[in-house]
Amino acid sequence: MPHSYNKNSFQVGGSNFSNPLLCLYCSLVVLELSIKDHFHQSGSWKTGHRIIDWLTNDLCETSLGSQLDSKLSALYCTHRDGTEVNVDANRYPDIRYLRHETDFPGKSTDTQLQEALEIIKDIRTSLISKGINL
């Protein structure tokens, strides 16, 4: 049950924009769907958005998973109750509520978003070498 259409849509959409938040979000969606498809082909299905757990515990990408965790957790977002919190890397959709420095001085920056994107590039390269279709 590959999600080829969905992955392609988010890859194309994310790569066609210069906005680092949009690129990061789209890249995380593609990563999540690719990992879920990989596990589904093996007879299981992963629920949720726990990319960090899957990378570190299931795919033996401990270093890259930790690096992505660190980069995502350094970002600020608005919590459900309206307070400021750091992004929970295993619930990456929270970045939809990013507190960017242009709206919230001293908070998440484009540089931080770019750094997270760089880690995702490394993760993609590693997973592709393991035969995971991204």
N, CA, C and O atoms as a GROMACS GRO file, in nm:
protein
  536
    1MET      N    1   0.083  -0.118   0.000
    1MET     CA    2   0.000   0.000   0.000
    1MET      C    3   0.088   0.125   0.000
    1MET      O    4   0.088   0.200   0.098
    2PRO      N    5   0.162   0.148  -0.108
    2PRO     CA    6   0.246   0.268  -0.110
    2PRO      C    7   0.163   0.394  -0.126
    2PRO      O    8   0.060   0.396  -0.193
    3HIS      N    9   0.208   0.496  -0.063
    3HIS     CA   10   0.142   0.626  -0.071
    3HIS      C   11   0.217   0.714  -0.171
    3HIS      O   12   0.254   0.828  -0.140
    4SER      N   13   0.240   0.660  -0.289
    4SER     CA   14   0.321   0.729  -0.390
    4SER      C   15   0.265   0.865  -0.427
    4SER      O   16   0.339   0.963  -0.436
    5TYR      N   17   0.135   0.872  -0.448
    5TYR     CA   18   0.074   1.000  -0.485
    5TYR      C   19   0.096   1.104  -0.375
    5TYR      O   20   0.137   1.217  -0.403
    6ASN      N   21   0.070   1.064  -0.252
    6ASN     CA   22   0.086   1.157  -0.140
    6ASN      C   23   0.231   1.202  -0.126
    6ASN      O   24   0.260   1.321  -0.113
    7LYS      N   25   0.324   1.104  -0.130
    7LYS     CA   26   0.466   1.138  -0.115
    7LYS      C   27   0.511   1.231  -0.226
    7LYS      O   28   0.580   1.329  -0.201
    8ASN      N   29   0.471   1.200  -0.350
    8ASN     CA   30   0.510   1.284  -0.462
    8ASN      C   31   0.453   1.425  -0.447
    8ASN      O   32   0.521   1.523  -0.475
    9SER      N   33   0.330   1.434  -0.405
    9SER     CA   34   0.267   1.566  -0.389
    9SER      C   35   0.341   1.651  -0.287
    9SER      O   36   0.366   1.769  -0.311
   10PHE      N   37   0.376   1.591  -0.174
   10PHE     CA   38   0.446   1.668  -0.071
   10PHE      C   39   0.590   1.697  -0.112
   10PHE      O   40   0.643   1.802  -0.078
   11GLN      N   41   0.656   1.605  -0.185
   11GLN     CA   42   0.791   1.631  -0.232
   11GLN      C   43   0.792   1.746  -0.331
   11GLN      O   44   0.875   1.837  -0.320
   12VAL      N   45   0.703   1.742  -0.426
   12VAL     CA   46   0.697   1.846  -0.527
   12VAL      C   47   0.654   1.979  -0.464
   12VAL      O   48   0.714   2.083  -0.491
   13GLY      N   49   0.552   1.974  -0.380
   13GLY     CA   50   0.505   2.096  -0.315
   13GLY      C   51   0.610   2.160  -0.229
   13GLY      O   52   0.633   2.281  -0.235
   14GLY      N   53   0.676   2.079  -0.148
   14GLY     CA   54   0.778   2.131  -0.057
   14GLY      C   55   0.900   2.184  -0.128
   14GLY      O   56   0.961   2.281  -0.082
   15SER      N   57   0.936   2.122  -0.239
   15SER     CA   58   1.057   2.165  -0.309
   15SER      C   59   1.033   2.285  -0.400
   15SER      O   60   1.129   2.347  -0.446
   16ASN      N   61   0.907   2.318  -0.426
   16ASN     CA   62   0.876   2.431  -0.513
   16ASN      C   63   0.865   2.563  -0.439
   16ASN      O   64   0.837   2.666  -0.500
   17PHE      N   65   0.886   2.563  -0.312
   17PHE     CA   66   0.871   2.685  -0.233
   17PHE      C   67   1.002   2.719  -0.162
   17PHE      O   68   1.079   2.630  -0.126
   18SER      N   69   1.024   2.846  -0.144
   18SER     CA   70   1.146   2.890  -0.076
   18SER      C   71   1.124   2.903   0.074
   18SER      O   72   1.218   2.932   0.148
   19ASN      N   73   1.002   2.881   0.121
   19ASN     CA   74   0.972   2.894   0.263
   19ASN      C   75   1.023   2.772   0.339
   19ASN      O   76   0.977   2.661   0.313
   20PRO      N   77   1.118   2.790   0.431
   20PRO     CA   78   1.176   2.674   0.500
   20PRO      C   79   1.078   2.599   0.588
   20PRO      O   80   1.092   2.478   0.607
   21LEU      N   81   0.978   2.667   0.644
   21LEU     CA   82   0.879   2.596   0.725
   21LEU      C   83   0.797   2.501   0.638
   21LEU      O   84   0.776   2.386   0.676
   22LEU      N   85   0.753   2.547   0.524
   22LEU     CA   86   0.677   2.461   0.434
   22LEU      C   87   0.763   2.345   0.386
   22LEU      O   88   0.716   2.231   0.381
   23CYS      N   89   0.887   2.372   0.351
   23CYS     CA   90   0.978   2.265   0.307
   23CYS      C   91   1.000   2.162   0.417
   23CYS      O   92   1.000   2.042   0.391
   24LEU      N   93   1.019   2.209   0.539
   24LEU     CA   94   1.040   2.118   0.652
   24LEU      C   95   0.917   2.032   0.676
   24LEU      O   96   0.928   1.910   0.690
   25TYR      N   97   0.802   2.095   0.680
   25TYR     CA   98   0.679   2.019   0.706
   25TYR      C   99   0.657   1.914   0.597
   25TYR      O  100   0.629   1.798   0.628
   26CYS      N  101   0.669   1.953   0.472
   26CYS     CA  102   0.650   1.859   0.362
   26CYS      C  103   0.753   1.745   0.368
   26CYS      O  104   0.718   1.630   0.342
   27SER      N  105   0.876   1.777   0.400
   27SER     CA  106   0.981   1.674   0.411
   27SER      C  107   0.949   1.575   0.522
   27SER      O  108   0.973   1.455   0.506
   28LEU      N  109   0.896   1.622   0.633
   28LEU     CA  110   0.860   1.533   0.743
   28LEU      C  111   0.743   1.444   0.706
   28LEU      O  112   0.739   1.327   0.744
   29VAL      N  113   0.646   1.497   0.631
   29VAL     CA  114   0.533   1.416   0.587
   29VAL      C  115   0.583   1.304   0.496
   29VAL      O  116   0.543   1.189   0.512
   30VAL      N  117   0.669   1.337   0.401
   30VAL     CA  118   0.724   1.236   0.310
   30VAL      C  119   0.802   1.130   0.387
   30VAL      O  120   0.791   1.011   0.359
   31LEU      N  121   0.881   1.174   0.483
   31LEU     CA  122   0.957   1.080   0.565
   31LEU      C  123   0.865   0.987   0.642
   31LEU      O  124   0.887   0.866   0.645
   32GLU      N  125   0.762   1.043   0.703
   32GLU     CA  126   0.666   0.961   0.779
   32GLU      C  127   0.598   0.858   0.688
   32GLU      O  128   0.594   0.739   0.722
   33LEU      N  129   0.546   0.902   0.575
   33LEU     CA  130   0.477   0.809   0.485
   33LEU      C  131   0.570   0.701   0.432
   33LEU      O  132   0.529   0.586   0.418
   34SER      N  133   0.693   0.737   0.402
   34SER     CA  134   0.789   0.640   0.351
   34SER      C  135   0.821   0.533   0.455
   34SER      O  136   0.828   0.414   0.422
   35ILE      N  137   0.840   0.576   0.578
   35ILE     CA  138   0.868   0.480   0.686
   35ILE      C  139   0.746   0.391   0.709
   35ILE      O  140   0.761   0.270   0.724
   36LYS      N  141   0.627   0.450   0.711
   36LYS     CA  142   0.506   0.370   0.731
   36LYS      C  143   0.488   0.269   0.618
   36LYS      O  144   0.452   0.154   0.643
   37ASP      N  145   0.511   0.311   0.495
   37ASP     CA  146   0.501   0.219   0.382
   37ASP      C  147   0.602   0.105   0.394
   37ASP      O  148   0.570  -0.010   0.366
   38HIS      N  149   0.722   0.138   0.436
   38HIS     CA  150   0.827   0.037   0.454
   38HIS      C  151   0.782  -0.069   0.555
   38HIS      O  152   0.796  -0.188   0.530
   39PHE      N  153   0.730  -0.026   0.666
   39PHE     CA  154   0.685  -0.121   0.768
   39PHE      C  155   0.562  -0.199   0.721
   39PHE      O  156   0.547  -0.317   0.752
   40HIS      N  157   0.475  -0.132   0.648
   40HIS     CA  158   0.355  -0.201   0.598
   40HIS      C  159   0.395  -0.315   0.504
   40HIS      O  160   0.334  -0.422   0.507
   41GLN      N  161   0.496  -0.293   0.422
   41GLN     CA  162   0.546  -0.399   0.333
   41GLN      C  163   0.601  -0.516   0.413
   41GLN      O  164   0.603  -0.629   0.364
   42SER      N  165   0.646  -0.490   0.533
   42SER     CA  166   0.700  -0.595   0.620
   42SER      C  167   0.590  -0.660   0.705
   42SER      O  168   0.619  -0.747   0.787
   43GLY      N  169   0.466  -0.619   0.684
   43GLY     CA  170   0.355  -0.681   0.755
   43GLY      C  171   0.306  -0.609   0.879
   43GLY      O  172   0.223  -0.662   0.953
   44SER      N  173   0.356  -0.488   0.902
   44SER     CA  174   0.308  -0.411   1.018
   44SER      C  175   0.277  -0.269   0.974
   44SER      O  176   0.314  -0.227   0.864
   45TRP      N  177   0.210  -0.197   1.060
   45TRP     CA  178   0.177  -0.058   1.031
   45TRP      C  179   0.207   0.025   1.154
   45TRP      O  180   0.173  -0.015   1.265
   46LYS      N  181   0.270   0.136   1.135
   46LYS     CA  182   0.301   0.227   1.245
   46LYS      C  183   0.195   0.335   1.252
   46LYS      O  184   0.153   0.389   1.150
   47THR      N  185   0.152   0.366   1.372
   47THR     CA  186   0.054   0.472   1.390
   47THR      C  187   0.120   0.596   1.449
   47THR      O  188   0.229   0.587   1.507
   48GLY      N  189   0.057   0.706   1.433
   48GLY     CA  190   0.108   0.830   1.488
   48GLY      C  191   0.212   0.895   1.398
   48GLY      O  192   0.219   0.865   1.278
   49HIS      N  193   0.291   0.984   1.456
   49HIS     CA  194   0.391   1.062   1.383
   49HIS      C  195   0.529   1.044   1.446
   49HIS      O  196   0.611   1.136   1.441
   50ARG      N  197   0.556   0.930   1.503
   50ARG     CA  198   0.672   0.906   1.587
   50ARG      C  199   0.800   0.879   1.507
   50ARG      O  200   0.865   0.777   1.526
   51ILE      N  201   0.833   0.971   1.418
   51ILE     CA  202   0.949   0.953   1.330
   51ILE      C  203   1.077   0.928   1.410
   51ILE      O  204   1.156   0.841   1.373
   52ILE      N  205   1.097   1.000   1.516
   52ILE     CA  206   1.220   0.985   1.595
   52ILE      C  207   1.229   0.844   1.652
   52ILE      O  208   1.334   0.780   1.642
   53ASP      N  209   1.122   0.795   1.711
   53ASP     CA  210   1.121   0.659   1.766
   53ASP      C  211   1.148   0.556   1.657
   53ASP      O  212   1.226   0.463   1.679
   54TRP      N  213   1.086   0.571   1.542
   54TRP     CA  214   1.105   0.473   1.435
   54TRP      C  215   1.248   0.475   1.384
   54TRP      O  216   1.306   0.370   1.358
   55LEU      N  217   1.305   0.595   1.371
   55LEU     CA  218   1.443   0.604   1.324
   55LEU      C  219   1.539   0.539   1.424
   55LEU      O  220   1.625   0.460   1.385
   56THR      N  221   1.523   0.570   1.550
   56THR     CA  222   1.619   0.522   1.649
   56THR      C  223   1.594   0.378   1.691
   56THR      O  224   1.689   0.301   1.705
   57ASN      N  225   1.469   0.339   1.711
   57ASN     CA  226   1.439   0.206   1.764
   57ASN      C  227   1.420   0.099   1.657
   57ASN      O  228   1.455  -0.017   1.680
   58ASP      N  229   1.366   0.135   1.543
   58ASP     CA  230   1.331   0.036   1.442
   58ASP      C  231   1.426   0.033   1.323
   58ASP      O  232   1.448  -0.073   1.264
   59LEU      N  233   1.483   0.146   1.288
   59LEU     CA  234   1.566   0.153   1.168
   59LEU      C  235   1.714   0.170   1.198
   59LEU      O  236   1.794   0.188   1.106
   60CYS      N  237   1.752   0.164   1.324
   60CYS     CA  238   1.892   0.172   1.366
   60CYS      C  239   1.962   0.299   1.317
   60CYS      O  240   2.080   0.296   1.281
   61GLU      N  241   1.890   0.407   1.315
   61GLU     CA  242   1.945   0.538   1.277
   61GLU      C  243   1.951   0.626   1.401
   61GLU      O  244   1.898   0.738   1.403
   62THR      N  245   2.017   0.575   1.505
   62THR     CA  246   2.019   0.642   1.634
   62THR      C  247   2.080   0.782   1.626
   62THR      O  248   2.023   0.877   1.680
   63SER      N  249   2.192   0.795   1.560
   63SER     CA  250   2.259   0.925   1.553
   63SER      C  251   2.175   1.026   1.477
   63SER      O  252   2.154   1.138   1.524
   64LEU      N  253   2.127   0.988   1.359
   64LEU     CA  254   2.046   1.080   1.280
   64LEU      C  255   1.914   1.111   1.348
   64LEU      O  256   1.866   1.224   1.344
   65GLY      N  257   1.855   1.011   1.411
   65GLY     CA  258   1.730   1.034   1.485
   65GLY      C  259   1.751   1.132   1.599
   65GLY      O  260   1.668   1.220   1.622
   66SER      N  261   1.862   1.116   1.670
   66SER     CA  262   1.893   1.208   1.781
   66SER      C  263   1.918   1.350   1.731
   66SER      O  264   1.876   1.447   1.793
   67GLN      N  265   1.987   1.360   1.617
   67GLN     CA  266   2.012   1.492   1.560
   67GLN      C  267   1.882   1.562   1.519
   67GLN      O  268   1.864   1.681   1.545
   68LEU      N  269   1.793   1.486   1.455
   68LEU     CA  270   1.665   1.545   1.415
   68LEU      C  271   1.582   1.582   1.538
   68LEU      O  272   1.519   1.687   1.541
   69ASP      N  273   1.583   1.496   1.636
   69ASP     CA  274   1.512   1.523   1.762
   69ASP      C  275   1.561   1.656   1.821
   69ASP      O  276   1.481   1.740   1.861
   70SER      N  277   1.691   1.673   1.825
   70SER     CA  278   1.750   1.795   1.880
   70SER      C  279   1.709   1.919   1.802
   70SER      O  280   1.674   2.021   1.860
   71LYS      N  281   1.712   1.909   1.670
   71LYS     CA  282   1.678   2.025   1.586
   71LYS      C  283   1.530   2.061   1.597
   71LYS      O  284   1.494   2.178   1.609
   72LEU      N  285   1.443   1.960   1.594
   72LEU     CA  286   1.300   1.988   1.603
   72LEU      C  287   1.261   2.036   1.742
   72LEU      O  288   1.178   2.126   1.757
   73SER      N  289   1.321   1.976   1.845
   73SER     CA  290   1.288   2.014   1.982
   73SER      C  291   1.336   2.154   2.019
   73SER      O  292   1.289   2.212   2.118
   74ALA      N  293   1.427   2.209   1.941
   74ALA     CA  294   1.475   2.345   1.966
   74ALA      C  295   1.378   2.451   1.914
   74ALA      O  296   1.390   2.569   1.946
   75LEU      N  297   1.280   2.407   1.833
   75LEU     CA  298   1.183   2.500   1.777
   75LEU      C  299   1.071   2.526   1.877
   75LEU      O  300   1.037   2.440   1.959
   76TYR      N  301   1.015   2.646   1.870
   76TYR     CA  302   0.903   2.683   1.956
   76TYR      C  303   0.773   2.680   1.878
   76TYR      O  304   0.769   2.716   1.760
   77CYS      N  305   0.668   2.636   1.945
   77CYS     CA  306   0.535   2.639   1.884
   77CYS      C  307   0.433   2.680   1.989
   77CYS      O  308   0.464   2.693   2.108
   78THR      N  309   0.311   2.700   1.943
   78THR     CA  310   0.202   2.732   2.033
   78THR      C  311   0.129   2.603   2.067
   78THR      O  312   0.086   2.529   1.979
   79HIS      N  313   0.117   2.576   2.196
   79HIS     CA  314   0.050   2.454   2.244
   79HIS      C  315  -0.101   2.468   2.230
   79HIS      O  316  -0.152   2.577   2.203
   80ARG      N  317  -0.170   2.360   2.248
   80ARG     CA  318  -0.317   2.359   2.237
   80ARG      C  319  -0.384   2.461   2.330
   80ARG      O  320  -0.489   2.518   2.299
   81ASP      N  321  -0.320   2.482   2.444
   81ASP     CA  322  -0.379   2.577   2.540
   81ASP      C  323  -0.332   2.721   2.518
   81ASP      O  324  -0.365   2.810   2.596
   82GLY      N  325  -0.257   2.743   2.410
   82GLY     CA  326  -0.212   2.878   2.376
   82GLY      C  327  -0.078   2.917   2.433
   82GLY      O  328  -0.027   3.025   2.403
   83THR      N  329  -0.019   2.832   2.516
   83THR     CA  330   0.110   2.864   2.574
   83THR      C  331   0.223   2.827   2.478
   83THR      O  332   0.203   2.753   2.381
   84GLU      N  333   0.339   2.880   2.507
   84GLU     CA  334   0.458   2.850   2.428
   84GLU      C  335   0.522   2.722   2.479
   84GLU      O  336   0.542   2.705   2.599
   85VAL      N  337   0.555   2.632   2.387
   85VAL     CA  338   0.626   2.509   2.421
   85VAL      C  339   0.726   2.477   2.310
   85VAL      O  340   0.716   2.529   2.199
   86ASN      N  341   0.821   2.392   2.342
   86ASN     CA  342   0.909   2.341   2.238
   86ASN      C  343   0.835   2.231   2.162
   86ASN      O  344   0.751   2.161   2.218
   87VAL      N  345   0.868   2.217   2.035
   87VAL     CA  346   0.808   2.114   1.952
   87VAL      C  347   0.844   1.977   2.009
   87VAL      O  348   0.959   1.953   2.045
   88ASP      N  349   0.746   1.890   2.017
   88ASP     CA  350   0.770   1.750   2.051
   88ASP      C  351   0.806   1.681   1.919
   88ASP      O  352   0.721   1.666   1.832
   89ALA      N  353   0.931   1.640   1.905
   89ALA     CA  354   0.979   1.586   1.777
   89ALA      C  355   0.902   1.463   1.732
   89ALA      O  356   0.896   1.435   1.612
   90ASN      N  357   0.842   1.390   1.824
   90ASN     CA  358   0.761   1.275   1.786
   90ASN      C  359   0.617   1.314   1.754
   90ASN      O  360   0.532   1.228   1.728
   91ARG      N  361   0.590   1.442   1.757
   91ARG     CA  362   0.460   1.496   1.713
   91ARG      C  363   0.490   1.616   1.624
   91ARG      O  364   0.445   1.728   1.650
   92TYR      N  365   0.566   1.590   1.519
   92TYR     CA  366   0.613   1.700   1.434
   92TYR      C  367   0.501   1.788   1.377
   92TYR      O  368   0.529   1.904   1.347
   93PRO      N  369   0.376   1.740   1.358
   93PRO     CA  370   0.274   1.832   1.305
   93PRO      C  371   0.256   1.958   1.390
   93PRO      O  372   0.196   2.056   1.344
   94ASP      N  373   0.307   1.957   1.512
   94ASP     CA  374   0.299   2.078   1.595
   94ASP      C  375   0.370   2.196   1.530
   94ASP      O  376   0.341   2.311   1.563
   95ILE      N  377   0.463   2.170   1.438
   95ILE     CA  378   0.533   2.283   1.374
   95ILE      C  379   0.439   2.368   1.289
   95ILE      O  380   0.477   2.476   1.244
   96ARG      N  381   0.319   2.319   1.266
   96ARG     CA  382   0.219   2.403   1.196
   96ARG      C  383   0.190   2.528   1.278
   96ARG      O  384   0.143   2.628   1.224
   97TYR      N  385   0.218   2.521   1.407
   97TYR     CA  386   0.194   2.633   1.497
   97TYR      C  387   0.325   2.696   1.543
   97TYR      O  388   0.336   2.745   1.655
   98LEU      N  389   0.423   2.693   1.454
   98LEU     CA  390   0.556   2.745   1.483
   98LEU      C  391   0.550   2.891   1.529
   98LEU      O  392   0.473   2.971   1.476
   99ARG      N  393   0.631   2.921   1.627
   99ARG     CA  394   0.646   3.060   1.670
   99ARG      C  395   0.773   3.114   1.604
   99ARG      O  396   0.883   3.103   1.658
  100HIS      N  397   0.754   3.171   1.487
  100HIS     CA  398   0.867   3.222   1.408
  100HIS      C  399   0.908   3.359   1.461
  100HIS      O  400   0.824   3.437   1.509
  101GLU      N  401   1.036   3.388   1.450
  101GLU     CA  402   1.090   3.513   1.504
  101GLU      C  403   1.027   3.638   1.444
  101GLU      O  404   1.031   3.744   1.506
  102THR      N  405   0.968   3.628   1.325
  102THR     CA  406   0.903   3.745   1.266
  102THR      C  407   0.774   3.781   1.339
  102THR      O  408   0.730   3.896   1.336
  103ASP      N  409   0.713   3.681   1.405
  103ASP     CA  410   0.591   3.704   1.482
  103ASP      C  411   0.618   3.708   1.633
  103ASP      O  412   0.551   3.780   1.707
  104PHE      N  413   0.718   3.630   1.676
  104PHE     CA  414   0.751   3.617   1.817
  104PHE      C  415   0.903   3.640   1.830
  104PHE      O  416   0.980   3.545   1.821
  105PRO      N  417   0.945   3.763   1.851
  105PRO     CA  418   1.089   3.793   1.857
  105PRO      C  419   1.165   3.699   1.952
  105PRO      O  420   1.121   3.669   2.062
  106GLY      N  421   1.280   3.653   1.903
  106GLY     CA  422   1.366   3.567   1.982
  106GLY      C  423   1.329   3.420   1.976
  106GLY      O  424   1.385   3.339   2.051
  107LYS      N  425   1.237   3.383   1.889
  107LYS     CA  426   1.193   3.242   1.882
  107LYS      C  427   1.251   3.174   1.759
  107LYS      O  428   1.361   3.211   1.716
  108SER      N  429   1.184   3.079   1.702
  108SER     CA  430   1.235   2.994   1.594
  108SER      C  431   1.277   3.076   1.472
  108SER      O  432   1.210   3.171   1.431
  109THR      N  433   1.391   3.037   1.415
  109THR     CA  434   1.448   3.112   1.303
  109THR      C  435   1.452   3.026   1.176
  109THR      O  436   1.441   2.904   1.181
  110ASP      N  437   1.467   3.094   1.063
  110ASP     CA  438   1.484   3.022   0.936
  110ASP      C  439   1.609   2.935   0.940
  110ASP      O  440   1.611   2.826   0.882
  111THR      N  441   1.713   2.982   1.006
  111THR     CA  442   1.836   2.903   1.017
  111THR      C  443   1.810   2.771   1.088
  111THR      O  444   1.860   2.666   1.046
  112GLN      N  445   1.732   2.774   1.194
  112GLN     CA  446   1.698   2.650   1.264
  112GLN      C  447   1.618   2.556   1.174
  112GLN      O  448   1.640   2.435   1.176
  113LEU      N  449   1.526   2.610   1.096
  113LEU     CA  450   1.448   2.527   1.005
  113LEU      C  451   1.538   2.465   0.899
  113LEU      O  452   1.523   2.348   0.865
  114GLN      N  453   1.631   2.543   0.847
  114GLN     CA  454   1.726   2.491   0.747
  114GLN      C  455   1.815   2.381   0.806
  114GLN      O  456   1.846   2.284   0.737
  115GLU      N  457   1.855   2.397   0.930
  115GLU     CA  458   1.938   2.295   0.995
  115GLU      C  459   1.863   2.162   1.006
  115GLU      O  460   1.920   2.056   0.985
  116ALA      N  461   1.734   2.170   1.040
  116ALA     CA  462   1.653   2.048   1.046
  116ALA      C  463   1.639   1.986   0.908
  116ALA      O  464   1.643   1.863   0.894
  117LEU      N  465   1.624   2.068   0.806
  117LEU     CA  466   1.614   2.017   0.669
  117LEU      C  467   1.743   1.945   0.626
  117LEU      O  468   1.737   1.845   0.555
  118GLU      N  469   1.857   1.996   0.670
  118GLU     CA  470   1.984   1.931   0.637
  118GLU      C  471   1.992   1.791   0.698
  118GLU      O  472   2.041   1.698   0.633
  119ILE      N  473   1.945   1.775   0.820
  119ILE     CA  474   1.943   1.643   0.884
  119ILE      C  475   1.850   1.550   0.807
  119ILE      O  476   1.882   1.432   0.788
  120ILE      N  477   1.737   1.600   0.763
  120ILE     CA  478   1.644   1.517   0.688
  120ILE      C  479   1.707   1.470   0.557
  120ILE      O  480   1.683   1.357   0.514
  121LYS      N  481   1.787   1.554   0.493
  121LYS     CA  482   1.859   1.511   0.372
  121LYS      C  483   1.950   1.393   0.404
  121LYS      O  484   1.956   1.296   0.328
  122ASP      N  485   2.021   1.401   0.516
  122ASP     CA  486   2.110   1.290   0.557
  122ASP      C  487   2.029   1.164   0.587
  122ASP      O  488   2.071   1.053   0.552
  123ILE      N  489   1.914   1.181   0.651
  123ILE     CA  490   1.828   1.066   0.682
  123ILE      C  491   1.778   1.002   0.553
  123ILE      O  492   1.780   0.880   0.540
  124ARG      N  493   1.735   1.084   0.458
  124ARG     CA  494   1.689   1.032   0.329
  124ARG      C  495   1.797   0.948   0.262
  124ARG      O  496   1.771   0.838   0.214
  125THR      N  497   1.919   1.001   0.259
  125THR     CA  498   2.030   0.930   0.196
  125THR      C  499   2.053   0.796   0.264
  125THR      O  500   2.072   0.695   0.196
  126SER      N  501   2.052   0.794   0.394
  126SER     CA  502   2.074   0.669   0.469
  126SER      C  503   1.962   0.569   0.445
  126SER      O  504   1.989   0.451   0.422
  127LEU      N  505   1.838   0.615   0.450
  127LEU     CA  506   1.725   0.523   0.432
  127LEU      C  507   1.719   0.468   0.290
  127LEU      O  508   1.685   0.352   0.269
  128ILE      N  509   1.751   0.552   0.192
  128ILE     CA  510   1.753   0.505   0.054
  128ILE      C  511   1.858   0.396   0.039
  128ILE      O  512   1.835   0.297  -0.032
  129SER      N  513   1.973   0.411   0.106
  129SER     CA  514   2.078   0.309   0.097
  129SER      C  515   2.034   0.177   0.161
  129SER      O  516   2.090   0.072   0.133
  130LYS      N  517   1.933   0.184   0.248
  130LYS     CA  518   1.876   0.064   0.311
  130LYS      C  519   1.761   0.005   0.230
  130LYS      O  520   1.700  -0.094   0.270
  131GLY      N  521   1.731   0.067   0.116
  131GLY     CA  522   1.625   0.018   0.032
  131GLY      C  523   1.487   0.072   0.062
  131GLY      O  524   1.387   0.019   0.012
  132ILE      N  525   1.480   0.176   0.144
  132ILE     CA  526   1.351   0.236   0.175
  132ILE      C  527   1.320   0.340   0.067
  132ILE      O  528   1.400   0.429   0.041
  133ASN      N  529   1.204   0.326   0.005
  133ASN     CA  530   1.163   0.412  -0.105
  133ASN      C  531   1.112   0.544  -0.053
  133ASN      O  532   1.009   0.551   0.013
  134LEU      N  533   1.186   0.650  -0.084
  134LEU     CA  534   1.146   0.785  -0.042
  134LEU      C  535   1.108   0.868  -0.162
  134LEU      O  536   1.072   0.985  -0.147
   0.00000   0.00000   0.00000
